[in-house]
C-alpha cells in the first residue's frame, strides 16, 4: 500500500474514533444531565441500560484510539526493520501491527453496535413506559 493511501486511512480512522467518542461521550453527559426526565420517560431500567451502553461505547472507542496508536507504532517499526534487512524482526513487528489493527477495527464495530442498541433500547423503553402508564 502506498504511503499516501496509508495516510488517508490513518486520517479516516482518527475521524471515526473522534466521532464515536463524541457521540458516546455526548450521550453520557446529556443522559446524566437529564437523569430525572429520562427516568420518568424510560424508567430506571431503561435509563441504566442506555447509560451502560453509552459508557461501553465510550470505553471501547478510547481503547480503539490506544490500539490505533499501537498499530501505527508497530507498523513504523516493521518498516524500519525491512529497511535494515532484518526480515524476521520485520515479520514479528508486522504481526503485532496487524493484531492492533484488527483490534481497532473490531472496537469500531463494538462501539457502533453499542450506540445503536442503546438508542433502540431507549426508544423501546419510552414506548413501554408510555403504554404501561396509559393502560
DOVEX-675543 format. One record per residue: residue number from 1; residue in three letters; x, y, z of N, C-alpha, C in turn. Coordinates in steps of 0.001 Angstrom, whole numbers. Example, Ala and Ser with C-alpha at 12.3 -4.5 7.8 and 13.67 -1.06 7.14 Angstrom:
% residues 2
+------+------+---------+---------+---------+---------+---------+---------+---------+---------+---------+
| mise | figu |    n.c1 |    n.c2 |    n.c3 |   ca.c1 |   ca.c2 |   ca.c3 |    c.c1 |    c.c2 |    c.c3 |
+------+------+---------+---------+---------+---------+---------+---------+---------+---------+---------+
|    1 |  ala |   13190 |   -5690 |    7800 |   12300 |   -4500 |    7800 |   13200 |   -3300 |    7800 |
|    2 |  ser |   12850 |   -2250 |    7080 |   13670 |   -1060 |    7140 |   12900 |      30 |    7870 |
+------+------+---------+---------+---------+---------+---------+---------+---------+---------+---------+
% end
This chain:
% residues 135
+------+------+---------+---------+---------+---------+---------+---------+---------+---------+---------+
| mise | figu |    n.c1 |    n.c2 |    n.c3 |   ca.c1 |   ca.c2 |   ca.c3 |    c.c1 |    c.c2 |    c.c3 |
+------+------+---------+---------+---------+---------+---------+---------+---------+---------+---------+
|    1 |  unk |     844 |   -1171 |       0 |       0 |       0 |       0 |     893 |    1240 |       0 |
|    2 |  unk |     556 |    2209 |    -798 |    1383 |    3406 |    -886 |    1247 |    4258 |     372 |
|    3 |  unk |    2233 |    5092 |     569 |    2264 |    5942 |    1770 |    1072 |    6902 |    1806 |
|    4 |  unk |     665 |    7433 |     650 |    -479 |    8359 |     640 |   -1780 |    7627 |     999 |
|    5 |  unk |   -1919 |    6381 |     563 |   -3096 |    5592 |     940 |   -3111 |    5339 |    2441 |
|    6 |  unk |   -1957 |    5029 |    3008 |   -1859 |    4813 |    4462 |   -2259 |    6071 |    5218 |
|    7 |  unk |   -1789 |    7230 |    4739 |   -2121 |    8491 |    5406 |   -3614 |    8774 |    5366 |
|    8 |  unk |   -4264 |    8475 |    4240 |   -5711 |    8683 |    4119 |   -6452 |    7752 |    5072 |
|    9 |  unk |   -6054 |    6479 |    5094 |   -6690 |    5531 |    6010 |   -6479 |    5941 |    7455 |
|   10 |  unk |   -5282 |    6402 |    7790 |   -4974 |    6815 |    9156 |   -5849 |    8000 |    9557 |
|   11 |  unk |   -6029 |    8951 |    8649 |   -6886 |   10110 |    8928 |   -8342 |    9679 |    9079 |
|   12 |  unk |   -8797 |    8761 |    8249 |  -10178 |    8269 |    8354 |  -10407 |    7544 |    9670 |
|   13 |  unk |   -9433 |    6741 |   10086 |   -9560 |    6033 |   11358 |   -9624 |    7016 |   12517 |
|   14 |  unk |   -8807 |    8062 |   12466 |   -8832 |    9087 |   13514 |  -10193 |    9781 |   13548 |
|   15 |  unk |  -10757 |   10051 |   12385 |  -12070 |   10684 |   12314 |  -13143 |    9789 |   12935 |
|   16 |  unk |  -13128 |    8503 |   12602 |  -14121 |    7566 |   13146 |  -14000 |    7482 |   14659 |
|   17 |  unk |  -12788 |    7395 |   15158 |  -12588 |    7336 |   16612 |  -13141 |    8598 |   17263 |
|   18 |  unk |  -12854 |    9754 |   16678 |  -13363 |   11010 |   17230 |  -14877 |   11074 |   17238 |
|   19 |  unk |  -15497 |   10616 |   16161 |  -16964 |   10621 |   16087 |  -17551 |    9679 |   17144 |
|   20 |  unk |  -16996 |    8492 |   17256 |  -17516 |    7535 |   18241 |  -17362 |    8067 |   19662 |
|   21 |  unk |  -16229 |    8687 |   19950 |  -16033 |    9257 |   21282 |  -16974 |   10435 |   21527 |
|   22 |  unk |  -17176 |   11269 |   20522 |  -18058 |   12424 |   20679 |  -19510 |   12006 |   20875 |
|   23 |  unk |  -19965 |   11045 |   20083 |  -21360 |   10609 |   20188 |  -21610 |    9925 |   21541 |
|   24 |  unk |  -20762 |    8982 |   21891 |  -20999 |    8259 |   23143 |  -20741 |    9155 |   24356 |
|   25 |  unk |  -19701 |    9962 |   24316 |  -19434 |   10878 |   25427 |  -20510 |   11934 |   25572 |
|   26 |  unk |  -20949 |   12477 |   24445 |  -22037 |   13460 |   24482 |  -23324 |   12864 |   25010 |
|   27 |  unk |  -23604 |   11632 |   24593 |  -24808 |   10958 |   25091 |  -24712 |   10709 |   26593 |
|   28 |  unk |  -23532 |   10361 |   27071 |  -23352 |   10159 |   28519 |  -23608 |   11450 |   29295 |
|   29 |  unk |  -23022 |   12538 |   28840 |  -23195 |   13822 |   29518 |  -24660 |   14256 |   29471 |
|   30 |  unk |  -25281 |   14141 |   28308 |  -26689 |   14526 |   28178 |  -27588 |   13646 |   29044 |
|   31 |  unk |  -27284 |   12365 |   29082 |  -28073 |   11439 |   29901 |  -27957 |   11788 |   31375 |
|   32 |  unk |  -26742 |   12050 |   31831 |  -26560 |   12389 |   33241 |  -27182 |   13730 |   33601 |
|   33 |  unk |  -27172 |   14672 |   32660 |  -27769 |   15980 |   32952 |  -29295 |   15940 |   32924 |
|   34 |  unk |  -29864 |   14933 |   32277 |  -31321 |   14805 |   32185 |  -31817 |   13539 |   32895 |
|   35 |  unk |  -31163 |   13183 |   33962 |  -31476 |   11936 |   34661 |  -32949 |   11853 |   35057 |
|   36 |  unk |  -33465 |   12879 |   35706 |  -34851 |   12832 |   36188 |  -35846 |   12663 |   35051 |
|   37 |  unk |  -35670 |   13409 |   33987 |  -36597 |   13323 |   32858 |  -36519 |   11949 |   32196 |
|   38 |  unk |  -35325 |   11426 |   32025 |  -35192 |   10117 |   31380 |  -35729 |    8989 |   32249 |
|   39 |  unk |  -35528 |    9070 |   33552 |  -36078 |    8039 |   34442 |  -37599 |    8087 |   34384 |
|   40 |  unk |  -38161 |    9281 |   34314 |  -39608 |    9419 |   34209 |  -40135 |    8860 |   32889 |
|   41 |  unk |  -39434 |    9124 |   31791 |  -39888 |    8700 |   30473 |  -39539 |    7254 |   30124 |
|   42 |  unk |  -38392 |    6773 |   30589 |  -37927 |    5444 |   30191 |  -37879 |    4447 |   31343 |
|   43 |  unk |  -38074 |    4902 |   32551 |  -37965 |    4021 |   33707 |  -36508 |    3862 |   34128 |
|   44 |  unk |  -36320 |    3352 |   35351 |  -34962 |    3207 |   35876 |  -34138 |    2211 |   35066 |
|   45 |  unk |  -34757 |    1097 |   34710 |  -34016 |      69 |   33972 |  -33614 |     591 |   32590 |
|   46 |  unk |  -34546 |    1221 |   31875 |  -34239 |    1775 |   30557 |  -33141 |    2822 |   30626 |
|   47 |  unk |  -33209 |    3677 |   31651 |  -32185 |    4697 |   31852 |  -30822 |    4049 |   32088 |
|   48 |  unk |  -30774 |    3077 |   32985 |  -29497 |    2428 |   33309 |  -28932 |    1640 |   32131 |
|   49 |  unk |  -29798 |     988 |   31367 |  -29320 |     250 |   30199 |  -28723 |    1201 |   29158 |
|   50 |  unk |  -29401 |    2331 |   28931 |  -28880 |    3309 |   27978 |  -27556 |    3891 |   28462 |
|   51 |  unk |  -27484 |    4242 |   29722 |  -26261 |    4778 |   30297 |  -25116 |    3774 |   30165 |
|   52 |  unk |  -25407 |    2508 |   30427 |  -24393 |    1457 |   30322 |  -23929 |    1263 |   28879 |
|   53 |  unk |  -24853 |    1298 |   27934 |  -24490 |    1131 |   26519 |  -23588 |    2276 |   26054 |
|   54 |  unk |  -23886 |    3487 |   26470 |  -23056 |    4626 |   26069 |  -21691 |    4583 |   26754 |
|   55 |  unk |  -21659 |    4154 |   28015 |  -20371 |    4024 |   28703 |  -19513 |    2948 |   28032 |
|   56 |  unk |  -20128 |    1830 |   27679 |  -19395 |     773 |   26971 |  -18855 |    1295 |   25648 |
|   57 |  unk |  -19674 |    2021 |   24923 |  -19244 |    2570 |   23637 |  -18062 |    3523 |   23806 |
|   58 |  unk |  -18107 |    4360 |   24813 |  -17019 |    5306 |   25047 |  -15733 |    4583 |   25438 |
|   59 |  unk |  -15843 |    3600 |   26318 |  -14659 |    2833 |   26735 |  -14024 |    2137 |   25538 |
|   60 |  unk |  -14834 |    1522 |   24708 |  -14308 |     800 |   23547 |  -13712 |    1781 |   22534 |
|   61 |  unk |  -14304 |    2962 |   22377 |  -13752 |    3963 |   21462 |  -12400 |    4477 |   21962 |
|   62 |  unk |  -12253 |    4615 |   23261 |  -10956 |    5016 |   23826 |   -9926 |    3909 |   23607 |
|   63 |  unk |  -10349 |    2666 |   23791 |   -9445 |    1546 |   23505 |   -9048 |    1529 |   22028 |
|   64 |  unk |   -9977 |    1854 |   21152 |   -9662 |    1912 |   19718 |   -8585 |    2956 |   19449 |
|   65 |  unk |   -8644 |    4086 |   20138 |   -7615 |    5111 |   19968 |   -6251 |    4589 |   20426 |
|   66 |  unk |   -6235 |    3884 |   21543 |   -4983 |    3298 |   22030 |   -4450 |    2265 |   21036 |
|   67 |  unk |   -5338 |    1393 |   20563 |   -4912 |     366 |   19612 |   -4454 |     980 |   18293 |
|   68 |  unk |   -5025 |    2113 |   17901 |   -4585 |    2815 |   16703 |   -3151 |    3298 |   16894 |
|   69 |  unk |   -2869 |    3846 |   18059 |   -1511 |    4295 |   18361 |    -529 |    3125 |   18312 |
|   70 |  unk |    -900 |    2021 |   18941 |     -32 |     851 |   18957 |     176 |     301 |   17541 |
|   71 |  unk |    -868 |     274 |   16760 |    -774 |    -193 |   15370 |     231 |     649 |   14588 |
|   72 |  unk |      94 |    1963 |   14689 |     990 |    2849 |   13943 |    2426 |    2676 |   14419 |
|   73 |  unk |    2617 |    2542 |   15726 |    3957 |    2384 |   16269 |    4628 |    1104 |   15728 |
|   74 |  unk |    3915 |     -19 |   15756 |    4487 |   -1273 |   15284 |    4636 |   -1283 |   13767 |
|   75 |  unk |    3748 |    -601 |   13057 |    3868 |    -515 |   11605 |    5135 |     245 |   11215 |
|   76 |  unk |    5415 |    1336 |   11900 |    6630 |    2114 |   11633 |    7867 |    1273 |   11950 |
|   77 |  unk |    7828 |     567 |   13076 |    8965 |    -276 |   13446 |    9189 |   -1394 |   12431 |
|   78 |  unk |    8108 |   -1940 |   11900 |    8242 |   -3009 |   10902 |    8898 |   -2473 |    9638 |
|   79 |  unk |    8496 |   -1279 |    9222 |    9096 |    -705 |    8013 |   10570 |    -383 |    8211 |
|   80 |  unk |   10944 |      39 |    9414 |   12356 |     298 |    9716 |   13143 |   -1005 |    9671 |
|   81 |  unk |   12564 |   -2082 |   10190 |   13240 |   -3382 |   10167 |   13453 |   -3875 |    8743 |
|   82 |  unk |   12482 |   -3653 |    7880 |   12629 |   -4040 |    6470 |   13773 |   -3250 |    5846 |
|   83 |  unk |   13846 |   -1963 |    6171 |   14911 |   -1124 |    5613 |   16292 |   -1589 |    6072 |
|   84 |  unk |   16353 |   -2183 |    7246 |   17626 |   -2688 |    7777 |   17856 |   -4158 |    7436 |
|   85 |  unk |   17042 |   -4701 |    6549 |   17194 |   -6079 |    6065 |   17038 |   -7135 |    7157 |
|   86 |  unk |   16256 |   -6845 |    8171 |   16005 |   -7817 |    9232 |   14579 |   -8359 |    9040 |
|   87 |  unk |   14452 |   -9386 |    8213 |   13136 |   -9891 |    7804 |   12375 |  -10551 |    8952 |
|   88 |  unk |   13069 |  -11278 |    9822 |   12388 |  -11956 |   10929 |   11781 |  -10937 |   11894 |
|   89 |  unk |   12570 |   -9929 |   12203 |   12076 |   -8885 |   13101 |   10944 |   -8099 |   12436 |
|   90 |  unk |   11076 |   -7838 |   11153 |   10036 |   -7120 |   10418 |    8734 |   -7912 |   10424 |
|   91 |  unk |    8827 |   -9225 |   10247 |    7617 |  -10055 |   10242 |    6952 |  -10052 |   11621 |
|   92 |  unk |    7745 |  -10128 |   12680 |    7188 |  -10108 |   14041 |    6511 |   -8767 |   14330 |
|   93 |  unk |    7162 |   -7704 |   13942 |    6593 |   -6368 |   14181 |    5360 |   -6131 |   13316 |
|   94 |  unk |    5386 |   -6634 |   12111 |    4215 |   -6523 |   11246 |    3038 |   -7311 |   11817 |
|   95 |  unk |    3326 |   -8463 |   12397 |    2279 |   -9252 |   13054 |    1659 |   -8495 |   14215 |
|   96 |  unk |    2503 |   -7824 |   15008 |    1984 |   -7008 |   16118 |    1121 |   -5871 |   15585 |
|   97 |  unk |    1580 |   -5231 |   14529 |     800 |   -4136 |   13936 |    -553 |   -4635 |   13457 |
|   98 |  unk |    -572 |   -5784 |   12813 |   -1836 |   -6336 |   12308 |   -2790 |   -6706 |   13434 |
|   99 |  unk |   -2274 |   -7224 |   14537 |   -3144 |   -7550 |   15684 |   -3820 |   -6291 |   16226 |
|  100 |  unk |   -3051 |   -5216 |   16361 |   -3637 |   -3966 |   16853 |   -4615 |   -3370 |   15841 |
|  101 |  unk |   -4322 |   -3516 |   14557 |   -5232 |   -3028 |   13522 |   -6570 |   -3772 |   13585 |
|  102 |  unk |   -6514 |   -5085 |   13719 |   -7741 |   -5884 |   13822 |   -8510 |   -5509 |   15090 |
|  103 |  unk |   -7801 |   -5341 |   16203 |   -8460 |   -4956 |   17457 |   -9145 |   -3607 |   17330 |
|  104 |  unk |   -8470 |   -2658 |   16674 |   -9048 |   -1336 |   16491 |  -10318 |   -1404 |   15649 |
|  105 |  unk |  -10270 |   -2155 |   14570 |  -11445 |   -2254 |   13700 |  -12594 |   -2976 |   14386 |
|  106 |  unk |  -12306 |   -3972 |   15178 |  -13365 |   -4639 |   15953 |  -13951 |   -3690 |   16988 |
|  107 |  unk |  -13112 |   -2861 |   17571 |  -13597 |   -1879 |   18539 |  -14554 |    -887 |   17876 |
|  108 |  unk |  -14264 |    -506 |   16627 |  -15193 |     362 |   15899 |  -16572 |    -283 |   15844 |
|  109 |  unk |  -16602 |   -1546 |   15465 |  -17884 |   -2249 |   15317 |  -18601 |   -2357 |   16659 |
|  110 |  unk |  -17877 |   -2703 |   17714 |  -18497 |   -2847 |   19035 |  -19054 |   -1503 |   19503 |
|  111 |  unk |  -18315 |    -431 |   19280 |  -18766 |     888 |   19695 |  -20024 |    1316 |   18939 |
|  112 |  unk |  -20039 |    1103 |   17634 |  -21218 |    1468 |   16833 |  -22423 |     640 |   17253 |
|  113 |  unk |  -22235 |    -662 |   17423 |  -23343 |   -1532 |   17826 |  -23863 |   -1105 |   19199 |
|  114 |  unk |  -22980 |    -759 |   20103 |  -23400 |    -326 |   21430 |  -24236 |     955 |   21367 |
|  115 |  unk |  -23836 |    1885 |   20523 |  -24617 |    3119 |   20365 |  -25995 |    2816 |   19794 |
|  116 |  unk |  -26038 |    2022 |   18748 |  -27319 |    1700 |   18103 |  -28233 |     940 |   19055 |
|  117 |  unk |  -27702 |     -63 |   19735 |  -28508 |    -845 |   20677 |  -28999 |      46 |   21812 |
|  118 |  unk |  -28143 |     926 |   22309 |  -28550 |    1831 |   23378 |  -29693 |    2747 |   22963 |
|  119 |  unk |  -29592 |    3308 |   21782 |  -30661 |    4202 |   21301 |  -31956 |    3433 |   21073 |
|  120 |  unk |  -31855 |    2264 |   20452 |  -33059 |    1453 |   20227 |  -33690 |    1025 |   21553 |
|  121 |  unk |  -32856 |     662 |   22510 |  -33363 |     266 |   23826 |  -34061 |    1434 |   24497 |
|  122 |  unk |  -33512 |    2639 |   24375 |  -34127 |    3806 |   24996 |  -35490 |    4099 |   24362 |
|  123 |  unk |  -35574 |    4015 |   23051 |  -36851 |    4221 |   22364 |  -37867 |    3166 |   22787 |
|  124 |  unk |  -37419 |    1908 |   22852 |  -38305 |     837 |   23311 |  -38794 |    1101 |   24726 |
|  125 |  unk |  -37909 |    1575 |   25590 |  -38293 |    1884 |   26973 |  -39302 |    3019 |   27025 |
|  126 |  unk |  -39120 |    4039 |   26177 |  -40101 |    5125 |   26109 |  -41487 |    4571 |   25785 |
|  127 |  unk |  -41550 |    3736 |   24754 |  -42820 |    3155 |   24347 |  -43408 |    2272 |   25450 |
|  128 |  unk |  -42583 |    1467 |   26046 |  -43051 |     549 |   27092 |  -43627 |    1313 |   28278 |
|  129 |  unk |  -42919 |    2325 |   28737 |  -43396 |    3132 |   29869 |  -44675 |    3874 |   29477 |
|  130 |  unk |  -44726 |    4424 |   28270 |  -45914 |    5163 |   27836 |  -47117 |    4252 |   27723 |
|  131 |  unk |  -46930 |    3056 |   27160 |  -48053 |    2117 |   27024 |  -48507 |    1572 |   28365 |
|  132 |  unk |  -47580 |    1315 |   29269 |  -47944 |     804 |   30588 |  -48642 |    1854 |   31432 |
|  133 |  unk |  -48263 |    3113 |   31286 |  -48892 |    4178 |   32083 |  -50264 |    4557 |   31549 |
|  134 |  unk |  -50518 |    4318 |   30254 |  -51812 |    4660 |   29686 |  -52827 |    3549 |   29869 |
|  135 |  unk |  -52359 |    2355 |   30207 |  -53284 |    1221 |   30334 |  -53941 |    1148 |   31669 |
+------+------+---------+---------+---------+---------+---------+---------+---------+---------+---------+
% end
